[in-house]
Amino acid sequence: MMFSMTALDDLQAELSAATNRLLATAATLSDRDIAAPSLLPGWTLGHVLVHVARNGDSLLNLLTWAKTGVYTPQYPTAEARDAEIAEGAGRSAKEQHADLADGAARFDDYALRMPPEAWAATVSGLRPPEHPAWYVLARRIREVEIHHSDLGVGYTWADWPEGFVRRELHDALVTWPHERSRVGAVRALGRVWTGLGEGPLVDGPDRTLLAWVCGRLGAGEGEAGGLVVRDAGSGDHPSEEGPRLAGEPPAAPPWLTISAPRGLPATPPEEYPCLTPVT
């Protein structure tokens, strides 16, 4: 069986660049910084960094499962994951950086030695659905990029790379929890995504939309970032030219209610996502 490695090459290169940026930021932090609050309520920078480190180990478990065929859960339990974060959050800045770097090296080395056919193996995390192992790379990039911005020490959602924004916004929209949505449509990625729920249409730059979707917009940042809310009317084909509504958009529904889009191709695709703009 032949496997295209184009998407894997792209994802691995993207992950390497994202990890290097995070490590560079972590290297600048002092012990005092590590103990300071992050942008995530109740978490210090230490909590964020140890979470990213342990997430890498957990996703390495999924690659091990894919390679060996032996069931290896991402985490033993959600409680075990939380306990590891709490235990490691108070370490020194030097220890945090070393742990993050060592874990990243382990993950990268294992991924580079994966047999091509193993990337098509089916694995699953704490949340459904099952997905092919190649998508583990996309999940790891998500953790690194989002939580880098959660540190609140210079790197923000405005710095997310374009390819990451494109993929993550696509995946958020195709996994949208319609039953919990206060938004009827979103204009993003060159098309209008309809049938998302009851509510207005939200329009704006893809980057700002992704920050809104994943709950990373601060007060006023939506309007400053170009988000527009419109009365979408009713029916299956809301108007993107409806009257503009005042104020910020409604809160997006919960993000990442599932860990991967359903129906991903088993064989690593040449490009992911493959989008055909609709105007």
N, C-alpha and C positions, 0 to 999 in steps of 0.2 A: 504494500500500500504506500502510495506517495503522499507526502505532506508538504504543503507550502509553508516555508518558514518566514515569509515576509512579515506577517503580523507579529510573530514571536520575536523576530529581530527588532522590530519597531518598539514593541512593549519592553523588551529587555534594555534597549538603549534609553528609553524614556525613564524606566525605573532607576537605572544607574545615575542619570542626571539628577533626578528628583532626590535620590538618597544622598548624593554628594552635596546638594544644596542644604539639605537638612543637617548633615554632619558638619558642614561649615558653620551653620548657625549655632549648633550645639557646642562647637569648640570655643565660641566666644562667651559662653555663659559662665557666670561665677556661682559659687555655692549660694550666695544670696539670691541670685536670679532664679536658681532652681526651686527655691522655697517660695517664690512670689506667685501670686495668682495668675493663672492663664486666662484665656478668653472663655474657657469652658467652666461653667458654674461648679464650684466645689473642688476643682482640680488645680493644683499647682503646675508649674512647668515640669516638675519632676514626675507628676502623674502622667502627663502627656507623653513624655519621652519614654518612660518605662512601658506604657501602653503600646507605643509604636514598636519598641523592641520585642515585646512578647507577641505582638501580632505577627511579626516576621517569623518567629519560631512556630506559631500556630499554623501559618500558611505553609511553612516547610513541612509540617505534618501532612498536609493535604498533598503536597508533591510526593512525599514518601508513599502515601497510599496509592497515588496514581502509578508510581514506578514499580512498586512491589506487588500491587494487587491485594495487599493486606489492609483491612479496614484500620485506619488511623485517624481518630477524630481530631478536629481542629483544636478544641479544648476539651478536657474531661467533662467540665460543666461550666455554666456561666458564673457560678459562684467561685470556682477555682480561678477563673480569669480575673475576677474582681479582687480576689485575695492576693494574687501575684502583683497586681498594680499597686495595691495598698502597701504591700511589703517593700516594694522597690522604690517607692516615690521619694523617700527621704535620703537617698544616697547622694554622695557628693557629685558635683558637676563632672569631675574627671571620671568617676565610675559610670555615670550615665552615658557619657560620650563613648567610653570604651565598650560598654555593653551594646550600645546602638551599632557601633562600627563592627564589632565581632559578629553580631547577629546578621547584619547586612551581608557580610562576607560569607557566612555560612549559607544564607539563602541563595546568593548569586552563584556560588560554587556548585550547589546542588542543582540549580536550574540549568546551568550550562552543561551539566552532565546527564540531563534527562534524555532517555532514548526518544527519538521523534514520535514513535507511536504512543508513548505514555501521555503525551499532551492531549490525546483524545479520550483518555480514561475519565470516567465519571466520578466526581467527588461531591461532598456537600459540607457546609459549615454548620454553625449553630442554628441558622435559619434556612428554610428551603428557598429555592428549589435545588435539586442536584444540578450540577453544571460540569462541562468539560474542564479538564485541568488547566488548559491554556488560559482560561479566564482568571485563574489565581493571580496571574501577573497584573491584570487590570485591577483586581481587588487590592493588591499590595500598593500599587501606585496611588490608588484612592486614599489609603490610610496615610501614606507619607505626605502627599500634597495637602490634604485637608488638615491634618494635625500639625503640619509645619505652620500653616497660617494660624492655627489655634494657639500657638505659643505667644503671639502678640508682641513679637520683638523685631518687627521690621518686614517680615515676609507676610503678605496679605493675599486675599483672594484676587486682587488686581494683578498679582504676579503669577497666577497659575498659567501654565503654558497653553497655547491655543488648542493643541491636540487633546490635552487632558479635558479642557472645557467642553470640547465637541463630544467626546466620548461619554463623559459623565452626565452631561445634560441629556443626551440621547437616552442613556440607560435610565435616568430618573424619569423621563417621560414615558418610556415603554413599560416601566414598572409602577406607574402612578397609582396610588390607592384611591380610586374613584369614589368609593363610598365614604371617604373621610375628607373630601375636597370641598373647599369653598370657592373654587375657581372653575369656570366652565371651559376655558380654552387658554392656550399659551401659544404665542407666535414666536417660534424659535427655530434655529437651524434651517432657515429658508422656507418654512412652511407653517401653517396653523394647525396645531394639535387640538382637535375638538373632542367633545364627549368626555371631558375630564371630571365633570361634576356639575353642580349648580352654582352659578356665580359669574363674575365678569371675565373678560379677556385680559390677560397680562402680556405686555409687549415690552421689548427692550433688548439691549445688547446681550448676546449669549452669556458672556462672562458674568454680568450682573444677575441674569436669570438663574445661573447655577448657584451663585452665592445666596440668592433668595430661596431657592429650592432646598438647599442643604442647611438653611437656618444660620448663615454666617453674615447676614447683613445687619449692621448696626442701625440705630435710629437715624433716619434721614438719608442713609446711604442708598436706598432704593431710588428715591427721587433724584439724588445727585448723580447716581449711576445711570440714569436714563430710563428707569422703569416707568411705563405708562399703563394705567388701568382704564379700560373702556367697557361700556355697557355692551355686552355681547348679544343682547336680545335673547331669543329663545329658539329652540329647534336644534337640529343636528348640524347646522351650518351657520354658526354665529358670525356676525359681521365684524371684521377687523377694523372697520371704519366707524364703529358706533361712537356715540358721544363719550368724550373723555370724562372720567370721574375724578374728583378731587381726592388727594391723600395717597397714602401708601397702599400697596396691594394687600389683600388679606394674607394672613400667614399661610404658607404652603402646607400641605398635609404632611404627616410624618414621613421622613426620608429614610430610605433603606429598610423598608418593612420586609423586603426579601433581599437575599444576598446577591442575586444575579438575575438578569432577564431570563424568562423562560424561552425555550426553543433555540438556544444558541447552537450553532453548527458544531458537530463533534470535531471535525477536522479544522485545525487552525486556519481561518480565512486569510486571503491575501491582504484584506483591509478590514478593520473594524473600528467604528461602524461604517458601513457603506451606505452613504446617504445620497438620495436623488432629490435635490431641491424642488419644491413645488411652489409656484408663485401664483 
